Amino acid sequence: MLLGVTVTGVSANAVWAAKPADLIGATTAANIAKKAVSNDAQVKDVELERENGRVYYEVELQQGNQDWDIDVDAYTGKTIRSHSELNDNLNNKSTSNKPSHVTITEKQAGQIALKNVPGTLLSTKLDKEDGQFIYDVKVLTDEGTVEFEIHATSGAILDMDKDFDDDRYDDDHNESLRP
């Protein structure tokens, strides 16, 4: 009986040890999802998910006032599921509300992030957190998404969170740079 358990354990580990090279990659999944919606849709996020033995990329997109979630099989590239809903928050956004003491622009915050990881800039958003203004920046890499918090005055990277395909058990790698 002990032998059976050991063999089962090895088999289960072999399943999780699938090479990241076998996966289609976050960039390819994003492109497949864009084609399913529209090539002018904007990719907001890509995450590798595992559910009921299936491995897939969950791709979040925005086209006009529609938000889309497209699930793409991580090995075959086949679209598994798509869902859309109306985004009512678009009318509430205003870029003219930037405080005068914020010296870094959205473009500069994106450039700071891209200097740290090569990839495609997905989004940049100014937020107020703990009394200070920061930019939330998302970058799509071949391995997955990286999210940054960048100080809106100094340009310092306060936090970096990686969500990469190659992790077997937990995709979130948080590298907080806060003191």
C-alpha positions as CSV (number, residue, x, y, z in Angstrom):
1,M,0.0,0.0,0.0
2,L,2.8,2.4,0.8
3,L,4.3,1.7,-2.7
4,G,1.0,2.7,-4.3
5,V,0.9,6.0,-2.4
6,T,4.4,6.8,-3.4
7,V,3.7,6.1,-7.1
8,T,0.6,8.2,-7.0
9,G,2.6,11.0,-5.4
10,V,5.2,10.9,-8.1
11,S,2.5,10.9,-10.8
12,A,0.8,13.9,-9.3
13,N,4.1,15.8,-9.1
14,A,4.9,14.9,-12.7
15,V,1.6,16.5,-13.8
16,W,2.6,19.8,-12.0
17,A,6.1,19.6,-13.3
18,A,4.9,20.4,-16.9
19,K,7.5,22.6,-18.6
20,P,6.4,26.3,-19.0
21,A,7.6,25.8,-22.6
22,D,4.6,23.6,-23.2
23,L,2.3,26.5,-22.5
24,I,1.3,28.9,-25.3
25,G,2.4,31.9,-23.1
26,A,0.5,34.9,-21.8
27,T,1.2,37.1,-24.9
28,T,-0.2,34.5,-27.3
29,A,-3.2,34.0,-25.1
30,A,-3.8,37.7,-25.0
31,N,-3.6,37.9,-28.9
32,I,-6.1,34.9,-29.2
33,A,-8.5,36.7,-26.8
34,K,-8.2,40.0,-28.7
35,K,-9.1,38.2,-32.0
36,A,-12.1,36.6,-30.3
37,V,-13.4,40.1,-29.3
38,S,-11.8,42.6,-31.6
39,N,-8.3,43.5,-32.5
40,D,-8.8,47.0,-31.1
41,A,-9.8,45.7,-27.6
42,Q,-7.4,46.6,-24.8
43,V,-5.9,43.8,-22.7
44,K,-6.2,44.7,-19.0
45,D,-4.8,41.5,-17.4
46,V,-3.7,38.0,-18.1
47,E,-3.5,35.3,-15.4
48,L,-2.7,31.6,-15.6
49,E,-5.4,29.6,-13.8
50,R,-5.8,26.0,-12.8
51,E,-9.3,24.6,-12.2
52,N,-10.7,21.1,-12.2
53,G,-7.5,19.8,-13.9
54,R,-7.7,22.3,-16.7
55,V,-5.0,24.9,-17.1
56,Y,-6.0,28.1,-18.9
57,Y,-5.3,31.8,-19.3
58,E,-8.0,34.2,-18.0
59,V,-7.7,37.3,-20.2
60,E,-9.5,40.5,-19.2
61,L,-10.1,42.9,-22.0
62,Q,-11.9,46.2,-22.6
63,Q,-13.5,47.4,-25.8
64,G,-15.5,50.6,-25.5
65,N,-17.8,50.3,-22.6
66,Q,-17.7,46.5,-22.5
67,D,-15.4,44.4,-20.2
68,W,-14.6,40.9,-21.5
69,D,-13.3,37.8,-19.7
70,I,-11.9,35.2,-22.2
71,D,-10.5,31.9,-21.0
72,V,-7.9,30.4,-23.4
73,D,-6.6,26.8,-23.0
74,A,-3.0,27.2,-21.9
75,Y,-1.8,24.3,-24.1
76,T,-4.0,24.4,-27.2
77,G,-4.9,28.1,-27.5
78,K,-8.6,27.2,-27.9
79,T,-11.1,29.6,-26.5
80,I,-12.9,27.9,-23.7
81,R,-15.3,30.6,-22.4
82,S,-16.1,34.2,-23.0
83,H,-18.1,36.6,-21.0
84,S,-18.8,40.3,-21.3
85,E,-20.6,43.0,-19.2
86,L,-21.2,46.7,-19.5
87,N,-18.7,48.9,-17.7
88,D,-20.5,51.8,-16.0
89,N,-17.4,53.2,-14.4
90,L,-15.9,54.6,-17.6
91,N,-18.0,57.8,-17.4
92,N,-16.7,58.5,-13.9
93,K,-13.1,58.8,-14.9
94,S,-11.4,62.1,-15.3
95,T,-7.8,62.8,-16.1
96,S,-8.1,66.5,-15.2
97,N,-8.3,65.6,-11.4
98,K,-4.5,65.1,-11.1
99,P,-3.2,66.9,-8.0
100,S,-0.6,69.6,-8.7
101,H,2.1,67.9,-6.5
102,V,2.0,64.8,-8.7
103,T,5.1,65.3,-10.9
104,I,5.3,61.9,-12.7
105,T,2.9,61.4,-15.7
106,E,1.1,58.2,-16.6
107,K,3.5,57.8,-19.5
108,Q,6.6,58.2,-17.3
109,A,5.2,55.7,-14.8
110,G,4.7,53.2,-17.6
111,Q,8.3,53.9,-18.8
112,I,9.7,53.3,-15.3
113,A,7.9,49.9,-15.1
114,L,9.1,48.9,-18.6
115,K,12.7,49.7,-17.6
116,N,12.3,47.0,-14.9
117,V,10.6,44.3,-17.0
118,P,10.4,43.9,-20.7
119,G,6.9,43.6,-22.1
120,T,3.8,45.4,-23.2
121,L,2.2,48.1,-21.0
122,L,-1.4,47.1,-20.2
123,S,-2.6,50.0,-18.0
124,T,-1.5,52.9,-15.9
125,K,-3.9,54.4,-13.3
126,L,-3.4,57.1,-10.7
127,D,-4.7,56.2,-7.2
128,K,-4.5,57.6,-3.7
129,E,-3.3,55.0,-1.2
130,D,-2.4,55.7,2.5
131,G,-2.5,59.4,1.9
132,Q,-0.1,59.4,-1.1
133,F,-0.6,59.3,-4.8
134,I,0.7,56.2,-6.6
135,Y,0.4,54.8,-10.1
136,D,-0.9,51.3,-10.5
137,V,0.9,50.0,-13.6
138,K,0.4,46.6,-15.3
139,V,2.9,45.1,-17.8
140,L,2.3,41.9,-19.8
141,T,5.4,39.8,-20.3
142,D,5.8,36.4,-22.0
143,E,5.7,34.8,-18.6
144,G,2.6,36.6,-17.3
145,T,1.7,39.9,-15.8
146,V,3.7,42.2,-13.5
147,E,1.9,44.9,-11.4
148,F,3.8,47.9,-10.1
149,E,3.0,50.6,-7.6
150,I,5.0,53.7,-8.5
151,H,5.2,56.8,-6.3
152,A,3.5,59.6,-8.3
153,T,6.0,62.3,-7.1
154,S,9.3,60.6,-6.9
155,G,8.9,57.8,-9.4
156,A,10.1,55.2,-6.9
157,I,8.8,51.7,-7.3
158,L,6.9,50.9,-4.0
159,D,5.7,47.4,-4.9
160,M,6.1,44.9,-7.6
161,D,3.8,41.8,-7.9
162,K,4.6,39.1,-10.5
163,D,2.0,36.6,-11.7
164,F,4.1,34.2,-13.8
165,D,3.2,30.9,-15.6
166,D,6.2,29.0,-14.4
167,D,5.2,28.6,-10.7
168,R,3.8,25.2,-9.8
169,Y,1.8,26.0,-6.7
170,D,1.2,29.7,-6.3
171,D,1.4,32.1,-9.1
172,D,1.6,35.3,-7.0
173,H,5.1,36.5,-6.1
174,N,5.0,39.8,-4.2
175,E,8.1,41.7,-3.9
176,S,7.1,44.6,-1.6
177,L,9.6,47.4,-1.6
178,R,7.9,49.3,1.2
179,P,9.9,49.8,4.4
